[in-house]
């Protein structure tokens, strides 16, 4: 049985949502900085960001598995928009 894959359009939608989610979480964590410098809050913030980054990494691998080099040249790093 063939392993299900996301379409190119689905990857684009997810990448845009992931960028928004990460940006929003960074904003929240910066607002929480006065209480997040020690203890459980800080650990939870870092763990959450690390999990989001791991998910983004896994999705990026899946994205590269379905596109050609030519498509990559046109689209670039959709899960890492600031990377060249």
Jmol script that loads the backbone (N, CA, C; Angstrom):
load data "model"
ATOM      1  N   UNK A   1       0.839  -1.188   0.000  1.00  0.00           N
ATOM      2  CA  UNK A   1       0.000   0.000   0.000  1.00  0.00           C
ATOM      3  C   UNK A   1       0.884   1.251   0.000  1.00  0.00           C
ATOM      4  N   UNK A   2       0.560   2.188  -0.860  1.00  0.00           N
ATOM      5  CA  UNK A   2       1.349   3.406  -0.985  1.00  0.00           C
ATOM      6  C   UNK A   2       1.102   4.324   0.211  1.00  0.00           C
ATOM      7  N   UNK A   3       2.180   4.891   0.710  1.00  0.00           N
ATOM      8  CA  UNK A   3       2.120   5.801   1.846  1.00  0.00           C
ATOM      9  C   UNK A   3       1.450   7.112   1.407  1.00  0.00           C
ATOM     10  N   UNK A   4       0.442   7.581   2.153  1.00  0.00           N
ATOM     11  CA  UNK A   4      -0.226   8.833   1.759  1.00  0.00           C
ATOM     12  C   UNK A   4       0.716  10.029   1.908  1.00  0.00           C
ATOM     13  N   UNK A   5       0.582  10.969   0.995  1.00  0.00           N
ATOM     14  CA  UNK A   5       1.410  12.177   1.026  1.00  0.00           C
ATOM     15  C   UNK A   5       0.519  13.409   0.906  1.00  0.00           C
ATOM     16  N   UNK A   6       1.038  14.509   1.394  1.00  0.00           N
ATOM     17  CA  UNK A   6       0.344  15.785   1.237  1.00  0.00           C
ATOM     18  C   UNK A   6       0.610  16.326  -0.158  1.00  0.00           C
ATOM     19  N   UNK A   7      -0.351  17.042  -0.695  1.00  0.00           N
ATOM     20  CA  UNK A   7      -0.162  17.678  -2.001  1.00  0.00           C
ATOM     21  C   UNK A   7       0.685  18.933  -1.829  1.00  0.00           C
ATOM     22  N   UNK A   8       1.145  19.452  -2.952  1.00  0.00           N
ATOM     23  CA  UNK A   8       1.926  20.684  -2.935  1.00  0.00           C
ATOM     24  C   UNK A   8       1.121  21.827  -2.311  1.00  0.00           C
ATOM     25  N   UNK A   9      -0.151  21.934  -2.692  1.00  0.00           N
ATOM     26  CA  UNK A   9      -1.011  22.990  -2.149  1.00  0.00           C
ATOM     27  C   UNK A   9      -1.199  22.831  -0.637  1.00  0.00           C
ATOM     28  N   UNK A  10      -1.351  21.589  -0.191  1.00  0.00           N
ATOM     29  CA  UNK A  10      -1.488  21.349   1.249  1.00  0.00           C
ATOM     30  C   UNK A  10      -0.218  21.766   1.990  1.00  0.00           C
ATOM     31  N   UNK A  11       0.929  21.454   1.406  1.00  0.00           N
ATOM     32  CA  UNK A  11       2.190  21.874   2.025  1.00  0.00           C
ATOM     33  C   UNK A  11       2.276  23.399   2.111  1.00  0.00           C
ATOM     34  N   UNK A  12       1.863  24.072   1.053  1.00  0.00           N
ATOM     35  CA  UNK A  12       1.894  25.541   1.057  1.00  0.00           C
ATOM     36  C   UNK A  12       0.989  26.107   2.152  1.00  0.00           C
ATOM     37  N   UNK A  13      -0.199  25.545   2.285  1.00  0.00           N
ATOM     38  CA  UNK A  13      -1.137  26.008   3.316  1.00  0.00           C
ATOM     39  C   UNK A  13      -0.588  25.752   4.718  1.00  0.00           C
ATOM     40  N   UNK A  14      -0.056  24.562   4.925  1.00  0.00           N
ATOM     41  CA  UNK A  14       0.483  24.212   6.237  1.00  0.00           C
ATOM     42  C   UNK A  14       1.696  25.079   6.568  1.00  0.00           C
ATOM     43  N   UNK A  15       2.565  25.302   5.587  1.00  0.00           N
ATOM     44  CA  UNK A  15       3.753  26.133   5.818  1.00  0.00           C
ATOM     45  C   UNK A  15       3.360  27.540   6.241  1.00  0.00           C
ATOM     46  N   UNK A  16       2.355  28.097   5.588  1.00  0.00           N
ATOM     47  CA  UNK A  16       1.895  29.446   5.950  1.00  0.00           C
ATOM     48  C   UNK A  16       1.324  29.447   7.368  1.00  0.00           C
ATOM     49  N   UNK A  17       0.545  28.435   7.702  1.00  0.00           N
ATOM     50  CA  UNK A  17      -0.022  28.348   9.050  1.00  0.00           C
ATOM     51  C   UNK A  17       1.072  28.148  10.097  1.00  0.00           C
ATOM     52  N   UNK A  18       2.042  27.293   9.786  1.00  0.00           N
ATOM     53  CA  UNK A  18       3.141  27.043  10.727  1.00  0.00           C
ATOM     54  C   UNK A  18       3.919  28.334  11.002  1.00  0.00           C
ATOM     55  N   UNK A  19       4.149  29.117   9.967  1.00  0.00           N
ATOM     56  CA  UNK A  19       4.872  30.382  10.150  1.00  0.00           C
ATOM     57  C   UNK A  19       4.076  31.314  11.065  1.00  0.00           C
ATOM     58  N   UNK A  20       2.756  31.369  10.859  1.00  0.00           N
ATOM     59  CA  UNK A  20       1.912  32.217  11.708  1.00  0.00           C
ATOM     60  C   UNK A  20       1.893  31.719  13.151  1.00  0.00           C
ATOM     61  N   UNK A  21       1.768  30.414  13.327  1.00  0.00           N
ATOM     62  CA  UNK A  21       1.731  29.833  14.669  1.00  0.00           C
ATOM     63  C   UNK A  21       3.029  30.129  15.405  1.00  0.00           C
ATOM     64  N   UNK A  22       4.155  29.904  14.740  1.00  0.00           N
ATOM     65  CA  UNK A  22       5.441  30.130  15.390  1.00  0.00           C
ATOM     66  C   UNK A  22       5.619  31.607  15.738  1.00  0.00           C
ATOM     67  N   UNK A  23       5.221  32.474  14.833  1.00  0.00           N
ATOM     68  CA  UNK A  23       5.318  33.914  15.079  1.00  0.00           C
ATOM     69  C   UNK A  23       4.455  34.327  16.273  1.00  0.00           C
ATOM     70  N   UNK A  24       3.234  33.823  16.320  1.00  0.00           N
ATOM     71  CA  UNK A  24       2.337  34.146  17.432  1.00  0.00           C
ATOM     72  C   UNK A  24       2.874  33.621  18.760  1.00  0.00           C
ATOM     73  N   UNK A  25       3.407  32.396  18.745  1.00  0.00           N
ATOM     74  CA  UNK A  25       3.975  31.841  19.971  1.00  0.00           C
ATOM     75  C   UNK A  25       5.185  32.638  20.439  1.00  0.00           C
ATOM     76  N   UNK A  26       6.027  33.060  19.511  1.00  0.00           N
ATOM     77  CA  UNK A  26       7.183  33.888  19.884  1.00  0.00           C
ATOM     78  C   UNK A  26       6.708  35.190  20.527  1.00  0.00           C
ATOM     79  N   UNK A  27       5.667  35.788  19.983  1.00  0.00           N
ATOM     80  CA  UNK A  27       5.125  37.020  20.556  1.00  0.00           C
ATOM     81  C   UNK A  27       4.621  36.770  21.983  1.00  0.00           C
ATOM     82  N   UNK A  28       3.881  35.668  22.165  1.00  0.00           N
ATOM     83  CA  UNK A  28       3.367  35.318  23.493  1.00  0.00           C
ATOM     84  C   UNK A  28       4.511  35.091  24.467  1.00  0.00           C
ATOM     85  N   UNK A  29       5.513  34.340  24.037  1.00  0.00           N
ATOM     86  CA  UNK A  29       6.629  34.038  24.925  1.00  0.00           C
ATOM     87  C   UNK A  29       7.392  35.296  25.311  1.00  0.00           C
ATOM     88  N   UNK A  30       7.534  36.229  24.385  1.00  0.00           N
ATOM     89  CA  UNK A  30       8.211  37.497  24.715  1.00  0.00           C
ATOM     90  C   UNK A  30       7.398  38.289  25.730  1.00  0.00           C
ATOM     91  N   UNK A  31       6.069  38.277  25.593  1.00  0.00           N
ATOM     92  CA  UNK A  31       5.209  38.957  26.566  1.00  0.00           C
ATOM     93  C   UNK A  31       5.301  38.296  27.938  1.00  0.00           C
ATOM     94  N   UNK A  32       5.531  36.969  27.946  1.00  0.00           N
ATOM     95  CA  UNK A  32       5.611  36.230  29.197  1.00  0.00           C
ATOM     96  C   UNK A  32       7.002  36.293  29.834  1.00  0.00           C
ATOM     97  N   UNK A  33       7.947  36.905  29.166  1.00  0.00           N
ATOM     98  CA  UNK A  33       9.338  36.910  29.611  1.00  0.00           C
ATOM     99  C   UNK A  33       9.521  37.275  31.088  1.00  0.00           C
ATOM    100  N   UNK A  34       8.795  38.242  31.616  1.00  0.00           N
ATOM    101  CA  UNK A  34       9.006  38.562  33.037  1.00  0.00           C
ATOM    102  C   UNK A  34       8.756  37.382  33.979  1.00  0.00           C
ATOM    103  N   UNK A  35       7.852  36.480  33.613  1.00  0.00           N
ATOM    104  CA  UNK A  35       7.608  35.334  34.497  1.00  0.00           C
ATOM    105  C   UNK A  35       8.249  34.055  33.971  1.00  0.00           C
ATOM    106  N   UNK A  36       8.793  34.108  32.747  1.00  0.00           N
ATOM    107  CA  UNK A  36       9.304  32.900  32.116  1.00  0.00           C
ATOM    108  C   UNK A  36      10.806  32.705  32.312  1.00  0.00           C
ATOM    109  N   UNK A  37      11.426  33.548  33.090  1.00  0.00           N
ATOM    110  CA  UNK A  37      12.884  33.457  33.214  1.00  0.00           C
ATOM    111  C   UNK A  37      13.334  32.250  34.019  1.00  0.00           C
ATOM    112  N   UNK A  38      12.480  31.708  34.840  1.00  0.00           N
ATOM    113  CA  UNK A  38      12.858  30.525  35.611  1.00  0.00           C
ATOM    114  C   UNK A  38      11.707  29.537  35.661  1.00  0.00           C
ATOM    115  N   UNK A  39      12.059  28.327  36.001  1.00  0.00           N
ATOM    116  CA  UNK A  39      11.057  27.339  36.334  1.00  0.00           C
ATOM    117  C   UNK A  39      10.307  26.727  35.183  1.00  0.00           C
ATOM    118  N   UNK A  40       9.129  26.246  35.530  1.00  0.00           N
ATOM    119  CA  UNK A  40       8.302  25.453  34.634  1.00  0.00           C
ATOM    120  C   UNK A  40       7.838  26.232  33.398  1.00  0.00           C
ATOM    121  N   UNK A  41       7.539  27.506  33.547  1.00  0.00           N
ATOM    122  CA  UNK A  41       7.058  28.311  32.417  1.00  0.00           C
ATOM    123  C   UNK A  41       8.124  28.386  31.331  1.00  0.00           C
ATOM    124  N   UNK A  42       9.349  28.644  31.731  1.00  0.00           N
ATOM    125  CA  UNK A  42      10.443  28.731  30.769  1.00  0.00           C
ATOM    126  C   UNK A  42      10.664  27.404  30.061  1.00  0.00           C
ATOM    127  N   UNK A  43      10.660  26.314  30.818  1.00  0.00           N
ATOM    128  CA  UNK A  43      10.855  24.995  30.227  1.00  0.00           C
ATOM    129  C   UNK A  43       9.732  24.661  29.245  1.00  0.00           C
ATOM    130  N   UNK A  44       8.514  25.011  29.601  1.00  0.00           N
ATOM    131  CA  UNK A  44       7.365  24.752  28.725  1.00  0.00           C
ATOM    132  C   UNK A  44       7.477  25.565  27.433  1.00  0.00           C
ATOM    133  N   UNK A  45       7.879  26.818  27.531  1.00  0.00           N
ATOM    134  CA  UNK A  45       8.057  27.671  26.346  1.00  0.00           C
ATOM    135  C   UNK A  45       9.084  27.068  25.395  1.00  0.00           C
ATOM    136  N   UNK A  46      10.220  26.687  25.938  1.00  0.00           N
ATOM    137  CA  UNK A  46      11.280  26.123  25.101  1.00  0.00           C
ATOM    138  C   UNK A  46      10.857  24.784  24.503  1.00  0.00           C
ATOM    139  N   UNK A  47      10.196  23.968  25.277  1.00  0.00           N
ATOM    140  CA  UNK A  47       9.747  22.668  24.784  1.00  0.00           C
ATOM    141  C   UNK A  47       8.739  22.832  23.645  1.00  0.00           C
ATOM    142  N   UNK A  48       7.816  23.766  23.804  1.00  0.00           N
ATOM    143  CA  UNK A  48       6.804  24.007  22.776  1.00  0.00           C
ATOM    144  C   UNK A  48       7.441  24.484  21.474  1.00  0.00           C
ATOM    145  N   UNK A  49       8.368  25.430  21.566  1.00  0.00           N
ATOM    146  CA  UNK A  49       9.054  25.911  20.363  1.00  0.00           C
ATOM    147  C   UNK A  49       9.864  24.795  19.711  1.00  0.00           C
ATOM    148  N   UNK A  50      10.530  23.991  20.510  1.00  0.00           N
ATOM    149  CA  UNK A  50      11.307  22.878  19.957  1.00  0.00           C
ATOM    150  C   UNK A  50      10.410  21.876  19.245  1.00  0.00           C
ATOM    151  N   UNK A  51       9.236  21.607  19.794  1.00  0.00           N
ATOM    152  CA  UNK A  51       8.313  20.681  19.157  1.00  0.00           C
ATOM    153  C   UNK A  51       7.788  21.243  17.842  1.00  0.00           C
ATOM    154  N   UNK A  52       7.506  22.529  17.814  1.00  0.00           N
ATOM    155  CA  UNK A  52       7.054  23.158  16.569  1.00  0.00           C
ATOM    156  C   UNK A  52       8.161  23.103  15.524  1.00  0.00           C
ATOM    157  N   UNK A  53       9.396  23.373  15.932  1.00  0.00           N
ATOM    158  CA  UNK A  53      10.513  23.306  14.994  1.00  0.00           C
ATOM    159  C   UNK A  53      10.730  21.886  14.478  1.00  0.00           C
ATOM    160  N   UNK A  54      10.553  20.891  15.332  1.00  0.00           N
ATOM    161  CA  UNK A  54      10.686  19.492  14.898  1.00  0.00           C
ATOM    162  C   UNK A  54       9.583  19.138  13.902  1.00  0.00           C
ATOM    163  N   UNK A  55       8.372  19.574  14.161  1.00  0.00           N
ATOM    164  CA  UNK A  55       7.268  19.330  13.230  1.00  0.00           C
ATOM    165  C   UNK A  55       7.553  20.001  11.890  1.00  0.00           C
ATOM    166  N   UNK A  56       8.027  21.222  11.935  1.00  0.00           N
ATOM    167  CA  UNK A  56       8.354  21.949  10.697  1.00  0.00           C
ATOM    168  C   UNK A  56       9.451  21.207   9.927  1.00  0.00           C
ATOM    169  N   UNK A  57      10.433  20.677  10.639  1.00  0.00           N
ATOM    170  CA  UNK A  57      11.512  19.922  10.009  1.00  0.00           C
ATOM    171  C   UNK A  57      10.963  18.670   9.319  1.00  0.00           C
ATOM    172  N   UNK A  58      10.091  17.941   9.997  1.00  0.00           N
ATOM    173  CA  UNK A  58       9.505  16.726   9.421  1.00  0.00           C
ATOM    174  C   UNK A  58       8.654  17.054   8.186  1.00  0.00           C
ATOM    175  N   UNK A  59       7.879  18.132   8.267  1.00  0.00           N
ATOM    176  CA  UNK A  59       7.065  18.543   7.126  1.00  0.00           C
ATOM    177  C   UNK A  59       7.942  18.992   5.961  1.00  0.00           C
ATOM    178  N   UNK A  60       9.047  19.661   6.264  1.00  0.00           N
ATOM    179  CA  UNK A  60       9.976  20.089   5.218  1.00  0.00           C
ATOM    180  C   UNK A  60      10.567  18.873   4.507  1.00  0.00           C
ATOM    181  N   UNK A  61      10.911  17.843   5.252  1.00  0.00           N
ATOM    182  CA  UNK A  61      11.415  16.605   4.632  1.00  0.00           C
ATOM    183  C   UNK A  61      10.370  15.989   3.712  1.00  0.00           C
ATOM    184  N   UNK A  62       9.111  15.950   4.161  1.00  0.00           N
ATOM    185  CA  UNK A  62       8.035  15.395   3.345  1.00  0.00           C
ATOM    186  C   UNK A  62       7.818  16.233   2.086  1.00  0.00           C
ATOM    187  N   UNK A  63       7.937  17.548   2.216  1.00  0.00           N
ATOM    188  CA  UNK A  63       7.797  18.458   1.079  1.00  0.00           C
ATOM    189  C   UNK A  63       8.869  18.180   0.025  1.00  0.00           C
ATOM    190  N   UNK A  64      10.115  18.049   0.480  1.00  0.00           N
ATOM    191  CA  UNK A  64      11.214  17.796  -0.459  1.00  0.00           C
ATOM    192  C   UNK A  64      11.076  16.441  -1.141  1.00  0.00           C
ATOM    193  N   UNK A  65      10.406  15.509  -0.496  1.00  0.00           N
ATOM    194  CA  UNK A  65      10.227  14.180  -1.084  1.00  0.00           C
ATOM    195  C   UNK A  65       9.262  14.190  -2.263  1.00  0.00           C
ATOM    196  N   UNK A  66       8.394  15.186  -2.360  1.00  0.00           N
ATOM    197  CA  UNK A  66       7.398  15.188  -3.445  1.00  0.00           C
ATOM    198  C   UNK A  66       7.700  16.183  -4.557  1.00  0.00           C
ATOM    199  N   UNK A  67       8.736  17.009  -4.387  1.00  0.00           N
ATOM    200  CA  UNK A  67       9.013  18.008  -5.427  1.00  0.00           C
ATOM    201  C   UNK A  67      10.319  17.698  -6.141  1.00  0.00           C
ATOM    202  N   UNK A  68      10.440  18.246  -7.334  1.00  0.00           N
ATOM    203  CA  UNK A  68      11.660  18.099  -8.121  1.00  0.00           C
ATOM    204  C   UNK A  68      12.616  19.244  -7.780  1.00  0.00           C
ATOM    205  N   UNK A  69      13.845  19.118  -8.240  1.00  0.00           N
ATOM    206  CA  UNK A  69      14.822  20.186  -8.029  1.00  0.00           C
ATOM    207  C   UNK A  69      14.367  21.484  -8.692  1.00  0.00           C
ATOM    208  N   UNK A  70      13.732  21.345  -9.853  1.00  0.00           N
ATOM    209  CA  UNK A  70      13.240  22.519 -10.584  1.00  0.00           C
ATOM    210  C   UNK A  70      12.140  23.226  -9.787  1.00  0.00           C
ATOM    211  N   UNK A  71      11.237  22.443  -9.205  1.00  0.00           N
ATOM    212  CA  UNK A  71      10.174  23.041  -8.389  1.00  0.00           C
ATOM    213  C   UNK A  71      10.769  23.734  -7.173  1.00  0.00           C
ATOM    214  N   UNK A  72      11.791  23.125  -6.578  1.00  0.00           N
ATOM    215  CA  UNK A  72      12.441  23.733  -5.417  1.00  0.00           C
ATOM    216  C   UNK A  72      13.065  25.064  -5.794  1.00  0.00           C
ATOM    217  N   UNK A  73      13.682  25.121  -6.981  1.00  0.00           N
ATOM    218  CA  UNK A  73      14.273  26.381  -7.442  1.00  0.00           C
ATOM    219  C   UNK A  73      13.221  27.492  -7.499  1.00  0.00           C
ATOM    220  N   UNK A  74      11.994  27.135  -7.900  1.00  0.00           N
ATOM    221  CA  UNK A  74      10.912  28.121  -8.008  1.00  0.00           C
ATOM    222  C   UNK A  74      10.276  28.449  -6.657  1.00  0.00           C
ATOM    223  N   UNK A  75      10.101  27.439  -5.815  1.00  0.00           N
ATOM    224  CA  UNK A  75       9.379  27.627  -4.552  1.00  0.00           C
ATOM    225  C   UNK A  75      10.275  28.016  -3.383  1.00  0.00           C
ATOM    226  N   UNK A  76      11.473  27.482  -3.353  1.00  0.00           N
ATOM    227  CA  UNK A  76      12.379  27.745  -2.237  1.00  0.00           C
ATOM    228  C   UNK A  76      11.973  26.970  -0.989  1.00  0.00           C
ATOM    229  N   UNK A  77      12.438  27.446   0.132  1.00  0.00           N
ATOM    230  CA  UNK A  77      12.178  26.799   1.422  1.00  0.00           C
ATOM    231  C   UNK A  77      10.846  27.304   1.975  1.00  0.00           C
ATOM    232  N   UNK A  78       9.762  26.615   1.697  1.00  0.00           N
ATOM    233  CA  UNK A  78       8.459  27.119   2.146  1.00  0.00           C
ATOM    234  C   UNK A  78       8.274  26.991   3.654  1.00  0.00           C
ATOM    235  N   UNK A  79       8.950  26.029   4.281  1.00  0.00           N
ATOM    236  CA  UNK A  79       8.833  25.896   5.728  1.00  0.00           C
ATOM    237  C   UNK A  79       9.833  26.771   6.472  1.00  0.00           C
ATOM    238  N   UNK A  80      10.829  27.273   5.750  1.00  0.00           N
ATOM    239  CA  UNK A  80      11.847  28.167   6.313  1.00  0.00           C
ATOM    240  C   UNK A  80      11.962  29.370   5.390  1.00  0.00           C
ATOM    241  N   UNK A  81      10.981  30.263   5.408  1.00  0.00           N
ATOM    242  CA  UNK A  81      10.924  31.335   4.404  1.00  0.00           C
ATOM    243  C   UNK A  81      12.116  32.300   4.418  1.00  0.00           C
ATOM    244  N   UNK A  82      12.838  32.391   5.515  1.00  0.00           N
ATOM    245  CA  UNK A  82      13.960  33.330   5.588  1.00  0.00           C
ATOM    246  C   UNK A  82      15.280  32.686   5.167  1.00  0.00           C
ATOM    247  N   UNK A  83      15.243  31.385   4.890  1.00  0.00           N
ATOM    248  CA  UNK A  83      16.435  30.645   4.492  1.00  0.00           C
ATOM    249  C   UNK A  83      16.601  30.744   2.982  1.00  0.00           C
ATOM    250  N   UNK A  84      17.804  30.916   2.532  1.00  0.00           N
ATOM    251  CA  UNK A  84      18.063  31.016   1.082  1.00  0.00           C
ATOM    252  C   UNK A  84      18.665  29.756   0.554  1.00  0.00           C
TER     253      UNK A  84
END
end "model"
wireframe off; spacefill off
backbone 0.3
color backbone group
